[in-house]
Amino acid sequence: MIDTAVVSQPAGSTVRLGLKENWRQFALLMLVNAFVGGMVGVERTVVPLIGSEEFGITSTTLVVSFIVSFGVVKALANLVSGQLADTWGRKRVLVLGWLVGLPVPFMIIWAPNWGWVIAANALLGINQGLAWSMTVIMKVDLVGPKSRGLAVGLNEFAGYLAVGVTAFLTGYLASRYGLRPVPIYLGIGYAVIGAVLSVLLIRDTRDHLRLEASAHARQSAPISFREVFALTSFRDRNLFAASQAGLVNNLNDGMSWGIFPLFFASFGLGIERIGVLKAIYPATWGILQIVTGPLSDRGGRKGLIVVGMWIQAGGLFLTAATSRFEWWLVGSLLLGLGTAMVYPSLIAAVSDASHPTWRARSLSVYRFWRDLGYAIGALSAGLIADRFGLSWAITSIAALTFLSGAIVAIVMQETAKG
């Protein structure tokens, strides 16, 4: 089997595929991705409230503009990350992502106006697009085709558990010390430690990619990035289904990032309890991926994606229809459960449908569409909220999420290799 294959390297070392064979690097990459996720978690609770309370912004669309800048730039960074990874190497792109992310917490702490926050989130988008993409791609390189769902599940577990824990900690710190600067200090620590680990301890994984590619039939001709973009976006039915579902998944996440703190605060909920709600969703999402990732390897990707999208829709409908903390807690748990089912399954499905020689580029295109959802979700939800109210914004995104799951049910064919 390919997971136990060995190839001799010029220096006399050997390269093997598999989680057991590469557990040290895999564990380091999980730790690094926890710091990547923590950078986003710093913003989940406090930044929308900085806009409304410190800068006095009354337009919901303007408040969520920082998510629009983040989503657009992250999507574009994702789009080039695969090409850069194949050209420069995975580690170099990972380190570059951290270097771009280092100024972000300082800019938020010192921001004299909202424009600084928007600019900081553009840099954060580059950081996430490059660094998170590399942790995914490198883990998939390390384990080979047999355990992709497990690899992605563990990667996303580390990242989104860190998002949830940090969202809770920033809410707790903000309730005692104010929205700035104390809660943002966490981001400084994450950026410095993540960069140091990436420079000193992470090794490139392109030799693992070459080993896997050697077990596949050679393609008759190299495939261009334009062809990969078309295949992933609309020409291949499985890749199209995954890309649209990824976009809608992050569309509702972008909406929840910007709208939920304002929605909960409009009912008089305090910032510490808002932090709890904002933490439960990504923490549930992160923890359950330990189960849903390998489950997709054994039971298939499609069912988890379809049902997961519908569970997300149910959580959003419940949140919009109620006005009590207890029901919002249930809604957040449902949203986290549904996303945990969808997230690793989508990345694994894209990996299944892509040849190893262009898999990194296909994943980058998928992640482009997926993370463009942040911008589309935040902007559309802000416009709907300004016109019709916050609950209507949440309900509209819930309906779109249900529709996306139906598209996967109709279009996608099962991709798991068994």
ZAMARGU-4260 file (C-alpha; in steps of 0.2 Angstrom, whole numbers, plus 5000, padded with zeros to 4 digits):
<rodrens>
0) 5000/5000/5000 | 5006/5018/4997 | 5005/5022/5015 | 5020/5011/5019 | 5030/5015/5003
5) 5048/5020/5004 | 5059/5030/4992 | 5077/5033/4994 | 5083/5051/4995 | 5100/5058/4989
10) 5106/5061/5007 | 5103/5043/5012 | 5087/5046/5021 | 5070/5039/5017 | 5053/5046/5015
15) 5037/5037/5020 | 5019/5042/5019 | 5007/5039/5034 | 5002/5048/5050 | 5012/5036/5061
20) 5028/5038/5051 | 5027/5057/5051 | 5019/5060/5068 | 5032/5072/5074 | 5030/5084/5060
25) 5011/5081/5059 | 5010/5086/5078 | 5021/5102/5075 | 5010/5107/5061 | 4994/5105/5072
30) 5002/5116/5085 | 5007/5129/5072 | 4989/5129/5065 | 4982/5131/5082 | 4992/5148/5083
35) 4985/5152/5065 | 4967/5149/5072 | 4971/5159/5087 | 4975/5174/5076 | 4957/5174/5070
40) 4949/5170/5087 | 4956/5186/5094 | 4944/5195/5083 | 4928/5184/5084 | 4921/5192/5100
45) 4929/5210/5102 | 4932/5217/5085 | 4914/5220/5080 | 4911/5228/5097 | 4926/5239/5095
50) 4918/5246/5079 | 4901/5249/5087 | 4906/5254/5104 | 4923/5262/5103 | 4921/5270/5085
55) 4902/5273/5086 | 4898/5265/5070 | 4880/5263/5068 | 4879/5255/5050 | 4880/5236/5052
60) 4887/5235/5034 | 4902/5247/5039 | 4905/5237/5055 | 4907/5221/5046 | 4918/5229/5033
65) 4933/5222/5041 | 4927/5204/5037 | 4925/5209/5019 | 4943/5215/5018 | 4948/5199/5027
70) 4938/5187/5016 | 4943/5195/4999 | 4961/5196/5003 | 4961/5178/5011 | 4952/5171/4996
75) 4966/5179/4984 | 4980/5173/4995 | 4972/5155/4994 | 4971/5156/4976 | 4990/5159/4974
80) 4996/5148/4989 | 4995/5132/4979 | 5005/5139/4965 | 5018/5147/4977 | 5019/5130/4987
85) 5023/5121/4971 | 5036/5134/4965 | 5044/5140/4981 | 5041/5125/4993 | 5028/5123/5007
90) 5039/5129/5022 | 5044/5146/5013 | 5025/5150/5010 | 5021/5146/5028 | 5035/5157/5035
95) 5029/5171/5023 | 5012/5170/5030 | 5018/5172/5048 | 5029/5187/5043 | 5014/5196/5035
100) 5003/5192/5051 | 5015/5199/5064 | 5009/5217/5062 | 4991/5213/5064 | 4988/5213/5083
105) 4998/5229/5085 | 4988/5238/5071 | 4972/5233/5080 | 4979/5239/5097 | 4985/5256/5091
110) 4971/5259/5078 | 4965/5277/5079 | 4951/5274/5066 | 4941/5260/5058 | 4952/5261/5043
115) 4967/5254/5052 | 4956/5239/5058 | 4951/5235/5040 | 4969/5236/5034 | 4975/5225/5048
120) 4962/5212/5042 | 4968/5213/5025 | 4985/5207/5032 | 4977/5194/5042 | 4968/5188/5027
125) 4986/5185/5019 | 4992/5177/5035 | 4977/5165/5035 | 4977/5161/5016 | 4996/5157/5016
130) 4999/5149/5033 | 4982/5139/5035 | 4983/5133/5017 | 5001/5127/5020 | 4996/5117/5036
135) 4982/5108/5026 | 4993/5104/5011 | 5008/5098/5021 | 4997/5087/5032 | 4989/5079/5016
140) 5007/5077/5009 | 5013/5068/5024 | 4999/5055/5026 | 4995/5050/5008 | 4978/5046/5001
145) 4972/5033/5014 | 4970/5045/5029 | 4966/5062/5021 | 4950/5064/5031 | 4959/5061/5047
150) 4973/5073/5042 | 4961/5087/5038 | 4950/5083/5053 | 4965/5085/5065 | 4971/5100/5056
155) 4955/5109/5057 | 4952/5103/5075 | 4968/5112/5081 | 4964/5128/5071 | 4946/5130/5076
160) 4948/5124/5094 | 4960/5138/5096 | 4948/5150/5088 | 4934/5145/5101 | 4946/5145/5116
165) 4953/5162/5110 | 4935/5169/5107 | 4931/5164/5125 | 4947/5171/5133 | 4945/5188/5123
170) 4927/5190/5129 | 4933/5186/5147 | 4947/5198/5146 | 4937/5212/5138 | 4923/5211/5151
175) 4937/5215/5164 | 4949/5226/5156 | 4940/5233/5141 | 4940/5229/5122 | 4958/5235/5120
180) 4972/5232/5122 | 4973/5217/5134 | 4962/5205/5124 | 4973/5208/5109 | 4989/5204/5118
185) 4985/5185/5114 | 4987/5189/5096 | 5005/5195/5099 | 5010/5179/5107 | 5002/5168/5094
190) 5011/5177/5080 | 5028/5177/5088 | 5027/5158/5093 | 5020/5153/5077 | 5033/5161/5067
195) 5047/5155/5077 | 5041/5137/5076 | 5038/5138/5057 | 5056/5144/5054 | 5065/5133/5066
200) 5056/5116/5067 | 5045/5114/5052 | 5052/5104/5037 | 5046/5105/5019 | 5035/5090/5012
205) 5038/5091/4994 | 5047/5074/4994 | 5032/5066/5001 | 5022/5073/4987 | 5034/5066/4974
210) 5033/5049/4983 | 5014/5049/4981 | 5014/5055/4963 | 5026/5041/4958 | 5012/5029/4962
215) 5000/5037/4950 | 4999/5036/4931 | 5008/5050/4923 | 4997/5063/4915 | 4999/5065/4896
220) 5003/5083/4898 | 5005/5096/4912 | 4989/5104/4917 | 4989/5123/4918 | 4983/5134/4932
225) 4969/5140/4921 | 4963/5122/4918 | 4964/5118/4937 | 4954/5134/4940 | 4940/5129/4928
230) 4940/5111/4934 | 4938/5115/4952 | 4926/5129/4949 | 4913/5122/4937 | 4919/5108/4925
235) 4921/5094/4937 | 4904/5090/4946 | 4912/5085/4962 | 4924/5099/4963 | 4910/5111/4959
240) 4899/5104/4972 | 4912/5106/4985 | 4917/5123/4980 | 4899/5130/4981 | 4897/5121/4998
245) 4913/5128/5004 | 4908/5146/4999 | 4891/5145/5007 | 4898/5137/5023 | 4910/5152/5025
250) 4897/5164/5020 | 4887/5159/5035 | 4902/5159/5046 | 4906/5177/5040 | 4889/5182/5044
255) 4890/5175/5061 | 4907/5183/5064 | 4900/5200/5061 | 4881/5199/5065 | 4880/5188/5080
260) 4889/5199/5093 | 4878/5214/5087 | 4862/5203/5087 | 4866/5196/5105 | 4870/5213/5111
265) 4854/5220/5105 | 4845/5209/5117 | 4856/5216/5131 | 4867/5201/5133 | 4884/5205/5141
270) 4901/5204/5132 | 4906/5189/5143 | 4891/5178/5138 | 4893/5184/5120 | 4911/5177/5121
275) 4904/5160/5127 | 4892/5159/5113 | 4906/5164/5101 | 4917/5151/5108 | 4905/5137/5108
280) 4902/5137/5089 | 4921/5135/5083 | 4925/5125/5098 | 4912/5112/5094 | 4917/5113/5076
285) 4935/5110/5080 | 4933/5096/5093 | 4921/5085/5083 | 4932/5085/5068 | 4943/5073/5076
290) 4928/5061/5073 | 4920/5068/5057 | 4937/5068/5048 | 4941/5049/5049 | 4922/5045/5048
295) 4922/5053/5030 | 4937/5041/5026 | 4926/5026/5031 | 4909/5031/5027 | 4911/5043/5013
300) 4911/5062/5011 | 4894/5066/5003 | 4882/5061/5017 | 4892/5071/5030 | 4892/5086/5018
305) 4873/5086/5014 | 4867/5083/5032 | 4880/5095/5039 | 4874/5109/5029 | 4856/5106/5034
310) 4861/5105/5052 | 4870/5122/5050 | 4854/5129/5043 | 4844/5123/5057 | 4855/5131/5070
315) 4854/5148/5061 | 4835/5147/5060 | 4834/5143/5078 | 4846/5157/5083 | 4836/5170/5072
320) 4819/5164/5079 | 4823/5165/5098 | 4828/5178/5110 | 4835/5168/5125 | 4853/5163/5129
325) 4849/5145/5131 | 4842/5143/5114 | 4856/5153/5106 | 4868/5141/5115 | 4859/5126/5106
330) 4859/5135/5090 | 4878/5138/5092 | 4880/5119/5096 | 4871/5114/5080 | 4881/5127/5069
335) 4897/5119/5076 | 4891/5101/5074 | 4886/5104/5056 | 4902/5113/5051 | 4912/5099/5059
340) 4903/5087/5047 | 4906/5098/5032 | 4923/5106/5034 | 4935/5091/5033 | 4924/5081/5022
345) 4925/5095/5009 | 4944/5097/5009 | 4945/5078/5008 | 4933/5077/4993 | 4943/5090/4984
350) 4959/5080/4987 | 4951/5064/4981 | 4946/5072/4965 | 4963/5080/4961 | 4978/5072/4954
355) 4993/5074/4966 | 5003/5084/4953 | 4989/5098/4954 | 4981/5094/4970 | 4989/5109/4979
360) 4982/5121/4965 | 4965/5113/4966 | 4964/5115/4985 | 4970/5133/4983 | 4955/5136/4970
365) 4943/5128/4982 | 4949/5138/4997 | 4948/5154/4986 | 4929/5151/4983 | 4927/5145/5001
370) 4935/5160/5009 | 4927/5172/4997 | 4911/5167/5007 | 4917/5177/5022 | 4916/5193/5011
375) 4900/5189/5003 | 4892/5183/5019 | 4897/5198/5029 | 4893/5211/5016 | 4876/5203/5011
380) 4871/5200/5029 | 4876/5218/5033 | 4865/5225/5019 | 4850/5214/5024 | 4852/5219/5042
385) 4853/5238/5038 | 4837/5236/5028 | 4826/5223/5037 | 4835/5219/5053 | 4848/5207/5061
390) 4836/5192/5062 | 4831/5193/5044 | 4850/5193/5039 | 4852/5177/5049 | 4836/5169/5042
395) 4841/5173/5024 | 4858/5165/5026 | 4850/5150/5034 | 4839/5147/5019 | 4854/5149/5007
400) 4864/5136/5018 | 4850/5123/5016 | 4849/5126/4997 | 4868/5123/4996 | 4866/5106/5005
405) 4853/5101/4992 | 4864/5105/4978 | 4877/5094/4985 | 4864/5080/4987 | 4860/5082/4968
410) 4877/5085/4960 | 4890/5076/4970 | 4896/5058/4967 | 4904/5049/4982 | 4923/5052/4982
415) 4930/5042/4996 | 4942/5028/4991 | 4935/5017/5005
</rodrens>
